[in-house]
Amino acid sequence: MIFKAVLDVRTAIGEKVTSADIEVNDVPPGSPFSKALMEDEYPGDRREGRPESVIATTGIGLWKVVPSALNGALAYANVLSPKIVLESTLIAVFEPPPPPVAKPKRTKTSKPDEKLKT
C-alpha cells in the first residue's frame, strides 16, 4: 500500500511537473466532498446529488504552487488527488444488513381419498 502511494507520487512529480513548488494535500475531516479535488477510495453506489462529508484521508495528494498573474498571490493546481473515505461509506459499513425475507412454509397435504381408506 505504501509502495503504491510512493509510486503515485513519483509518477505525478516526474510526469506532470517539470519545475514547481509541491505541497502535500490532505483533506480535514468534515470537509465537503469535491469530485474535482478528491478521489473517493470506496466509491460504491453513492448518490451524486447529495452532499457528502469527508471522514478521513487515506492517501496523500499533491498541490502545485502557482503564482497568480493577476495580483501575485499564490494559487494551487491539483497534481495528485488525495484519496478519501466518505461518511456514507462508514455508515454503510456499520449499518446492519436488511433482515432476510422469510419464505412461506409449505405444508404437506394429504389427498382426501387417503383419509377415507384408513
DSSP file (Angstrom, degrees, kcal/mol; ACC not computed):
  #  RESIDUE AA STRUCTURE BP1 BP2  ACC     N-H-->O    O-->H-N    N-H-->O    O-->H-N    TCO  KAPPA ALPHA  PHI   PSI    X-CA   Y-CA   Z-CA
    1    1 A M     >        0   0    0      0, 0.0     4,-1.8     0, 0.0     5,-0.1   0.000 360.0 360.0 360.0 -44.3    0.0    0.0    0.0
    2    2 A I  H  >  +     0   0    0      1,-0.2     4,-2.5     2,-0.2     5,-0.2   0.888 360.0  55.1 -67.6 -38.1    2.8    2.4    0.9
    3    3 A F  H  > S+     0   0    0      1,-0.2     4,-2.5     2,-0.2    -1,-0.2   0.884 106.3  50.9 -63.5 -37.7    4.7    1.4   -2.2
    4    4 A K  H  > S+     0   0    0      2,-0.2     4,-2.6     1,-0.2    -1,-0.2   0.906 110.0  49.9 -65.0 -40.8    1.7    2.3   -4.4
    5    5 A A  H  X S+     0   0    0     -4,-1.8     4,-2.2     2,-0.2    -2,-0.2   0.914 111.9  47.8 -63.2 -42.8    1.5    5.7   -2.7
    6    6 A V  H  X S+     0   0    0     -4,-2.5     4,-2.8     2,-0.2    -2,-0.2   0.914 112.2  49.6 -63.6 -42.8    5.2    6.3   -3.3
    7    7 A L  H  X S+     0   0    0     -4,-2.5     4,-2.6     2,-0.2    -2,-0.2   0.902 109.7  51.4 -63.2 -41.5    4.8    5.2   -6.9
    8    8 A D  H  X S+     0   0    0     -4,-2.6     4,-2.5     2,-0.2    -1,-0.2   0.910 112.1  47.0 -60.5 -42.9    1.8    7.5   -7.4
    9    9 A V  H  X S+     0   0    0     -4,-2.2     4,-2.7     2,-0.2     5,-0.3   0.930 112.7  48.5 -65.4 -45.7    3.8   10.5   -6.0
   10   10 A R  H  X S+     0   0    0     -4,-2.8     4,-2.8     1,-0.2     5,-0.3   0.906 113.0  48.2 -62.0 -40.9    6.9    9.7   -8.2
   11   11 A T  H  X>S+     0   0    0     -4,-2.6     4,-2.7     2,-0.2     5,-0.5   0.929 112.8  48.2 -64.0 -45.7    4.7    9.4  -11.3
   12   12 A A  H  X5S+     0   0    0     -4,-2.5     4,-1.5    -5,-0.2     5,-0.4   0.910 116.7  41.9 -63.2 -42.7    2.9   12.6  -10.5
   13   13 A I  H  X5S+     0   0    0     -4,-2.7     4,-0.9    -5,-0.2    -2,-0.2   0.926 120.2  42.4 -70.9 -44.0    6.1   14.6   -9.9
   14   14 A G  H  <5S+     0   0    0     -4,-2.8    -2,-0.2    -5,-0.3    -3,-0.2   0.854 125.3  29.8 -73.4 -36.0    8.0   13.0  -12.8
   15   15 A E  H  <5S+     0   0    0     -4,-2.7    -3,-0.2    -5,-0.3    -2,-0.2   0.792 127.2  34.3 -97.2 -30.2    5.4   13.1  -15.5
   16   16 A K  H  <<S+     0   0    0     -4,-1.5     2,-0.4    -5,-0.5    -3,-0.2   0.625 113.9  49.8-104.3 -14.7    3.2   16.1  -14.6
   17   17 A V     <  +     0   0    0     -4,-0.9    -1,-0.2    -5,-0.4     3,-0.1  -0.987  43.2 172.5-131.4 130.3    5.6   18.6  -13.2
   18   18 A T  S    S-     0   0    0     -2,-0.4     2,-0.3     1,-0.2    -1,-0.1   0.800  81.5  -5.5-101.4 -40.5    8.9   19.8  -14.5
   19   19 A S  S    S+     0   0    0      2,-0.1     2,-0.3     0, 0.0    -1,-0.2  -0.817  89.0 112.1-156.8 113.5    9.7   22.6  -12.1
   20   20 A A        -     0   0    0     -2,-0.3     2,-0.5    -3,-0.1    46,-0.1  -0.981  64.6 -90.2-169.7 163.0    7.4   23.8   -9.4
   21   21 A D  E     -A   65   0A   0     44,-0.6    44,-2.9    -2,-0.3     2,-0.4  -0.764  44.2-158.5 -84.1 130.8    6.9   24.0   -5.6
   22   22 A I  E     -A   64   0A   0     -2,-0.5     2,-0.3    42,-0.2    42,-0.2  -0.906  10.0-173.5-114.7 138.0    5.0   21.0   -4.4
   23   23 A E  E     -A   63   0A   0     40,-2.2    40,-3.0    -2,-0.4     2,-0.2  -0.963  30.3-107.6-128.8 149.5    2.9   20.7   -1.2
   24   24 A V  E     -A   62   0A   0     -2,-0.3     2,-0.5    38,-0.2    38,-0.3  -0.527  31.2-153.7 -73.0 139.0    1.2   17.8    0.4
   25   25 A N  E     +A   61   0A   0     36,-3.0    36,-2.0    -2,-0.2     2,-0.3  -0.957  22.0 163.0-120.1 113.4   -2.6   18.0    0.1
   26   26 A D        -     0   0    0     -2,-0.5    34,-0.1    34,-0.2    58,-0.1  -0.890  32.9-125.5-123.1 161.7   -4.7   16.2    2.7
   27   27 A V        -     0   0    0     -2,-0.3    30,-0.1    56,-0.2     3,-0.1  -0.914  20.6-130.0-111.7 123.0   -8.4   16.8    3.5
   28   28 A P    >   -     0   0    0      0, 0.0     3,-1.7     0, 0.0    26,-0.2  -0.411  36.6 -95.6 -68.4 144.7   -9.5   17.6    7.0
   29   29 A P  T 3  S+     0   0    0      0, 0.0    26,-0.2     0, 0.0    27,-0.1  -0.297 110.7  32.5 -57.8 142.1  -12.4   15.5    8.4
   30   30 A G  T 3  S+     0   0    0     24,-3.4    25,-0.1     1,-0.3     3,-0.1   0.312  84.8 135.2  92.2  -8.0  -15.8   17.2    8.0
   31   31 A S    <   -     0   0    0     -3,-1.7    23,-2.5    23,-0.2    -1,-0.3  -0.420  63.6-104.1 -70.2 147.6  -14.8   18.9    4.7
   32   32 A P  B     -C   53   0B   0      0, 0.0     2,-0.3     0, 0.0    21,-0.2  -0.495  40.0-107.2 -71.0 144.0  -17.4   18.7    1.9
   33   33 A F        -     0   0    0     19,-2.4     2,-0.5    -2,-0.2    19,-0.2  -0.530  33.5-172.2 -74.3 133.2  -16.6   16.2   -0.9
   34   34 A S    >>  -     0   0    0     -2,-0.3     4,-1.9     1,-0.1     3,-1.0  -0.965  14.8-158.7-127.9 113.2  -15.4   17.7   -4.2
   35   35 A K  T 34 S+     0   0    0     -2,-0.5    -1,-0.1     1,-0.3     5,-0.1   0.798  93.3  57.4 -61.4 -29.2  -15.0   15.2   -7.0
   36   36 A A  T 34 S+     0   0    0      1,-0.2    -1,-0.3    -3,-0.1    42,-0.1   0.776 118.3  30.0 -72.7 -26.3  -12.7   17.6   -8.9
   37   37 A L  T <4 S+     0   0    0     -3,-1.0     2,-0.3    44,-0.1    -2,-0.2   0.572 120.4  43.0-110.3 -12.2  -10.2   17.8   -5.9
   38   38 A M     <  -     0   0    0     -4,-1.9     2,-0.5    43,-0.2    45,-0.2  -0.882  63.4-137.0-134.9 161.9  -10.5   14.4   -4.3
   39   39 A E  E     -d   83   0C   0     43,-2.6    45,-2.5    -2,-0.3     2,-0.5  -0.986  22.9-130.5-122.9 124.0  -10.8   10.7   -5.1
   40   40 A D  E     -d   84   0C   0     -2,-0.5    45,-0.2    43,-0.2    43,-0.1  -0.610  12.2-156.5 -74.0 119.1  -13.2    8.5   -3.3
   41   41 A E  S    S+     0   0    0     43,-2.9    -1,-0.2    -2,-0.5    44,-0.1   0.842  90.5  28.0 -65.6 -35.4  -11.3    5.4   -2.1
   42   42 A Y  S    S+     0   0    0     42,-0.5    -1,-0.3     1,-0.1    44,-0.2  -0.717  72.2 173.5-127.6  79.2  -14.5    3.3   -1.9
   43   43 A P    >   +     0   0    0      0, 0.0     3,-0.7     0, 0.0    -1,-0.1   0.873  16.9 156.5 -62.4 -41.7  -17.0    4.7   -4.4
   44   44 A G  T 3  S-     0   0    0      1,-0.2     2,-0.6     2,-0.0    45,-0.0  -0.133  70.4 -36.7  52.7-146.9  -19.7    2.1   -4.2
   45   45 A D  T 3  S+     0   0    0      2,-0.0     2,-0.2     0, 0.0    -1,-0.2  -0.615  80.2 169.7-111.7  71.0  -23.2    3.2   -5.2
   46   46 A R    <   -     0   0    0     -3,-0.7     2,-0.4    -2,-0.6    -2,-0.0  -0.568  37.1-117.3 -82.8 142.3  -23.1    6.8   -3.9
   47   47 A R        -     0   0    0     -2,-0.2     3,-0.3     1,-0.1    -1,-0.1  -0.693  18.2-151.4 -81.2 128.9  -25.8    9.3   -4.9
   48   48 A E  S    S+     0   0    0     -2,-0.4    -1,-0.1     1,-0.2    -2,-0.0   0.840  87.7  54.4 -70.9 -35.2  -24.3   12.2   -6.9
   49   49 A G  S    S+     0   0    0      2,-0.1    -1,-0.2     0, 0.0    -2,-0.0   0.721  89.7  85.2 -76.8 -20.7  -26.8   14.9   -5.9
   50   50 A R  S    S-     0   0    0     -3,-0.3     2,-0.1     1,-0.1    -3,-0.0  -0.675  82.3-120.5 -87.3 129.8  -26.5   14.5   -2.1
   51   51 A P        -     0   0    0      0, 0.0     2,-0.3     0, 0.0    -2,-0.1  -0.433  32.4-159.5 -67.5 141.8  -23.6   16.5   -0.4
   52   52 A E        -     0   0    0    -19,-0.2   -19,-2.4    -2,-0.1     2,-0.3  -0.878   9.2-135.6-123.2 152.9  -21.2   14.2    1.4
   53   53 A S  B     -C   32   0B   0     -2,-0.3    34,-2.4   -21,-0.2     2,-0.4  -0.846  22.0-119.5-108.0 147.1  -18.7   14.8    4.2
   54   54 A V  E     -E   86   0C   0    -23,-2.5   -24,-3.4    -2,-0.3    32,-0.2  -0.678  22.7-175.2 -83.4 133.6  -15.2   13.5    4.3
   55   55 A I  E     -     0   0C   0     30,-3.2     2,-0.3    -2,-0.4    31,-0.2   0.843  64.6 -16.7 -93.0 -44.6  -14.4   11.2    7.3
   56   56 A A  E     -E   85   0C   0     29,-1.2    29,-2.3   -28,-0.1     2,-0.5  -0.992  57.5-113.5-158.7 158.2  -10.6   10.7    6.7
   57   57 A T  E     +E   84   0C   0     -2,-0.3    27,-0.3    27,-0.2     3,-0.1  -0.876  26.8 176.4 -95.7 128.3   -7.8   10.9    4.2
   58   58 A T  E     +     0   0C   0     25,-2.9     2,-0.3    -2,-0.5    26,-0.2   0.557  69.0  29.2-108.0 -12.5   -6.4    7.5    3.2
   59   59 A G  E    S-E   83   0C   0     24,-1.7    24,-1.5   -54,-0.0    -1,-0.3  -0.982  83.9-114.2-149.4 135.9   -3.9    8.6    0.5
   60   60 A I        -     0   0    0     -2,-0.3     2,-0.3    22,-0.2   -34,-0.2  -0.266  26.2-155.7 -70.7 154.8   -1.9   11.9    0.2
   61   61 A G  E     -A   25   0A   0    -36,-2.0   -36,-3.0    21,-0.1     2,-0.4  -0.746   8.7-130.8-119.3 171.6   -2.4   14.3   -2.6
   62   62 A L  E     -AB  24  80A   0     18,-2.5    17,-2.5   -38,-0.3    18,-1.6  -0.988  10.4-160.4-130.4 137.2   -0.1   16.9   -4.1
   63   63 A W  E     -AB  23  78A   0    -40,-3.0   -40,-2.2    -2,-0.4     2,-0.5  -0.865  12.8-142.9-106.7 146.1   -0.7   20.6   -4.9
   64   64 A K  E     -AB  22  77A   0     13,-2.9    13,-2.4    -2,-0.4     2,-0.5  -0.960  20.6-133.4-105.8 124.3    1.5   22.5   -7.3
   65   65 A V  E     -AB  21  76A   0    -44,-2.9   -44,-0.6    -2,-0.5    11,-0.2  -0.684  28.0-177.3 -82.7 123.2    2.0   26.1   -6.1
   66   66 A V  E     - B   0  75A   0      9,-3.4     9,-3.0    -2,-0.5     2,-0.2  -0.980  24.8-128.1-125.1 123.6    1.4   28.6   -9.0
   67   67 A P  E     - B   0  74A   0      0, 0.0     7,-0.2     0, 0.0     2,-0.2  -0.514  31.0-119.4 -69.5 135.8    1.9   32.3   -8.7
   68   68 A S     >  -     0   0    0      5,-3.6     4,-1.0    -2,-0.2     6,-0.0  -0.540   9.8-146.8 -77.3 139.0   -1.2   34.2   -9.9
   69   69 A A  T  4 S+     0   0    0     -2,-0.2    -1,-0.1     2,-0.1     0, 0.0   0.739  90.9  58.8 -75.9 -23.4   -0.7   36.5  -12.8
   70   70 A L  T  4 S-     0   0    0      1,-0.1    -1,-0.1     3,-0.1    -2,-0.0   0.977 129.1  -5.3 -74.7 -57.5   -3.3   39.0  -11.6
   71   71 A N  T  4 S-     0   0    0      2,-0.1    -2,-0.1     0, 0.0    -1,-0.1   0.317  92.4-107.4-125.9   9.0   -2.2   40.1   -8.1
   72   72 A G  S  < S+     0   0    0     -4,-1.0    -3,-0.1     1,-0.3     2,-0.0   0.458  72.5 138.8  79.9   0.2    0.9   38.0   -7.4
   73   73 A A        -     0   0    0     -6,-0.1    -5,-3.6     1,-0.1     2,-0.3  -0.328  58.8-100.2 -72.6 160.9   -1.0   35.8   -4.8
   74   74 A L  E     -B   67   0A   0     -7,-0.2     2,-0.3    -3,-0.1    -1,-0.1  -0.616  37.6-173.2 -85.4 142.0   -0.4   32.1   -4.7
   75   75 A A  E     -B   66   0A   0     -9,-3.0    -9,-3.4    -2,-0.3     2,-0.4  -0.862  15.4-132.2-125.6 163.9   -2.8   29.7   -6.3
   76   76 A Y  E     -B   65   0A   0     -2,-0.3     2,-0.4   -11,-0.2   -11,-0.2  -0.954  10.7-163.3-123.7 138.0   -2.8   25.9   -6.2
   77   77 A A  E     -B   64   0A   0    -13,-2.4   -13,-2.9    -2,-0.4     2,-0.4  -0.965  29.3-116.6-117.0 136.2   -3.2   23.4   -9.0
   78   78 A N  E     +B   63   0A   0     -2,-0.4   -15,-0.2   -15,-0.2     3,-0.2  -0.584  38.3 165.9 -75.3 121.8   -4.1   19.8   -8.3
   79   79 A V  E    S+     0   0A   0    -17,-2.5     2,-0.4    -2,-0.4   -16,-0.2   0.812  75.1  10.7 -99.4 -46.4   -1.3   17.4   -9.3
   80   80 A L  E    S-B   62   0A   0    -18,-1.6   -18,-2.5   -43,-0.1    -1,-0.3  -0.975  80.5-130.3-138.1 119.6   -2.4   14.2   -7.5
   81   81 A S        -     0   0    0     -2,-0.4   -43,-0.2   -20,-0.2     2,-0.2  -0.454  24.4-118.9 -72.0 137.6   -5.8   14.0   -5.8
   82   82 A P        -     0   0    0      0, 0.0   -43,-2.6     0, 0.0     2,-0.4  -0.501  25.0-123.6 -72.3 146.1   -5.9   12.8   -2.2
   83   83 A K  E     -dE  39  59C   0    -24,-1.5   -25,-2.9   -45,-0.2   -24,-1.7  -0.773  37.7-179.2 -91.6 135.0   -7.8    9.6   -1.6
   84   84 A I  E     -dE  40  57C   0    -45,-2.5   -43,-2.9    -2,-0.4   -42,-0.5  -0.835  28.0-129.5-132.2 165.5  -10.6    9.9    1.0
   85   85 A V  E     - E   0  56C   0    -29,-2.3   -30,-3.2    -2,-0.3   -29,-1.2  -0.975  28.5-141.0-115.7 131.8  -13.3    8.0    2.8
   86   86 A L  E >>  - E   0  54C   0     -2,-0.4     4,-1.5   -32,-0.2     3,-0.6  -0.529  20.2-116.1 -92.7 159.1  -16.8    9.5    2.8
   87   87 A E  H 3> S+     0   0    0    -34,-2.4     4,-2.3     1,-0.2     5,-0.2   0.869 114.9  57.9 -58.1 -40.4  -19.4    9.5    5.6
   88   88 A S  H 3> S+     0   0    0    -35,-0.2     4,-2.1     1,-0.2    -1,-0.2   0.830 102.9  54.3 -63.8 -31.5  -21.8    7.3    3.6
   89   89 A T  H <> S+     0   0    0     -3,-0.6     4,-1.6     2,-0.2    -1,-0.2   0.921 109.4  47.0 -66.8 -44.1  -19.1    4.6    3.3
   90   90 A L  H  X S+     0   0    0     -4,-1.5     4,-1.7     1,-0.2    -2,-0.2   0.894 112.0  50.3 -65.5 -39.8  -18.7    4.5    7.1
   91   91 A I  H  X S+     0   0    0     -4,-2.3     4,-1.5     1,-0.2    -1,-0.2   0.908 108.7  52.4 -63.5 -42.3  -22.4    4.4    7.6
   92   92 A A  H  < S+     0   0    0     -4,-2.1    -1,-0.2     1,-0.2    -2,-0.2   0.835 107.8  52.4 -64.1 -32.4  -22.8    1.5    5.1
   93   93 A V  H  < S+     0   0    0     -4,-1.6    -1,-0.2     1,-0.2    -2,-0.2   0.905 117.6  35.4 -69.8 -41.9  -20.1   -0.5    6.9
   94   94 A F  H  < S+     0   0    0     -4,-1.7    -2,-0.2    -5,-0.1    -1,-0.2   0.526  92.2 104.3 -93.6  -6.2  -21.8   -0.2   10.3
   95   95 A E  S  < S-     0   0    0     -4,-1.5    -4,-0.0    -5,-0.2     0, 0.0  -0.596  78.4-115.5 -75.1 132.0  -25.4   -0.4    9.2
   96   96 A P        -     0   0    0      0, 0.0    -1,-0.1     0, 0.0    -2,-0.1  -0.358  34.0-104.0 -66.9 149.0  -26.9   -3.8    9.9
   97   97 A P        -     0   0    0      0, 0.0     0, 0.0     0, 0.0     0, 0.0  -0.324  44.7 -91.5 -68.3 155.9  -27.9   -5.8    6.8
   98   98 A P        -     0   0    0      0, 0.0     3,-0.1     0, 0.0    -3,-0.0  -0.333  51.3 -95.3 -65.0 150.1  -31.6   -6.0    6.0
   99   99 A P        -     0   0    0      0, 0.0     3,-0.0     0, 0.0     2,-0.0  -0.330  46.9 -98.6 -65.7 149.0  -33.4   -8.9    7.6
  100  100 A P        -     0   0    0      0, 0.0     2,-0.5     0, 0.0     0, 0.0  -0.346  38.0-108.1 -67.3 148.9  -33.8  -12.0    5.3
  101  101 A V        -     0   0    0     -3,-0.1     2,-0.3     1,-0.1     0, 0.0  -0.667  33.9-128.6 -79.4 123.5  -37.1  -12.4    3.5
  102  102 A A        -     0   0    0     -2,-0.5    -1,-0.1     1,-0.0     3,-0.0  -0.569  16.1-140.8 -76.7 130.6  -39.0  -15.3    5.1
  103  103 A K        -     0   0    0     -2,-0.3     2,-0.1     1,-0.1    -1,-0.0  -0.728  27.1-106.7 -88.6 139.4  -40.2  -17.8    2.7
  104  104 A P        -     0   0    0      0, 0.0     2,-0.2     0, 0.0    -1,-0.1  -0.428  36.5-116.8 -66.5 137.9  -43.7  -19.2    3.4
  105  105 A K        -     0   0    0     -2,-0.1     2,-0.6     1,-0.0    -3,-0.0  -0.536  21.6-139.7 -76.8 138.7  -43.6  -22.8    4.7
  106  106 A R        -     0   0    0     -2,-0.2     2,-0.4     2,-0.0    -1,-0.0  -0.860  14.7-154.3 -99.1 127.8  -45.2  -25.4    2.5
  107  107 A T        -     0   0    0     -2,-0.6     2,-0.6     1,-0.0     0, 0.0  -0.789  19.4-116.9-101.5 146.9  -47.1  -28.0    4.4
  108  108 A K        -     0   0    0     -2,-0.4     2,-0.4     1,-0.0    -1,-0.0  -0.691  31.5-161.5 -83.0 124.0  -47.7  -31.4    3.0
  109  109 A T        -     0   0    0     -2,-0.6     2,-0.2     0, 0.0    -1,-0.0  -0.857  10.1-133.9-107.0 141.3  -51.4  -32.0    2.5
  110  110 A S        -     0   0    0     -2,-0.4     5,-0.0     1,-0.1     0, 0.0  -0.584  27.4-102.6 -91.2 157.0  -52.8  -35.5    2.1
  111  111 A K    >>  -     0   0    0     -2,-0.2     4,-1.0     1,-0.1     3,-0.7  -0.480  26.9-121.9 -74.6 147.0  -55.3  -36.4   -0.6
  112  112 A P  H 3> S+     0   0    0      0, 0.0     4,-1.0     0, 0.0     3,-0.3   0.841 110.7  58.8 -59.2 -33.0  -58.9  -36.6    0.5
  113  113 A D  H 3> S+     0   0    0      1,-0.2     4,-1.3     2,-0.2     3,-0.1   0.831  98.0  59.3 -66.9 -32.3  -59.1  -40.3   -0.6
  114  114 A E  H <> S+     0   0    0     -3,-0.7     4,-0.9     1,-0.2    -1,-0.2   0.857 102.2  53.1 -66.6 -34.8  -56.3  -41.4    1.7
  115  115 A K  H  < S+     0   0    0     -4,-1.0     3,-0.2    -3,-0.3    -1,-0.2   0.850 107.0  52.4 -68.3 -33.4  -58.2  -40.2    4.8
  116  116 A L  H  < S+     0   0    0     -4,-1.0    -1,-0.2     1,-0.2    -2,-0.2   0.815 102.9  58.3 -73.3 -29.7  -61.2  -42.3    3.8
  117  117 A K  H  <        0   0    0     -4,-1.3    -1,-0.2     1,-0.2    -2,-0.2   0.775 360.0 360.0 -72.9 -26.6  -59.2  -45.5    3.4
  118  118 A T     <        0   0    0     -4,-0.9    -1,-0.2    -3,-0.2    -2,-0.2   0.473 360.0 360.0 -87.0 360.0  -57.9  -45.6    6.9
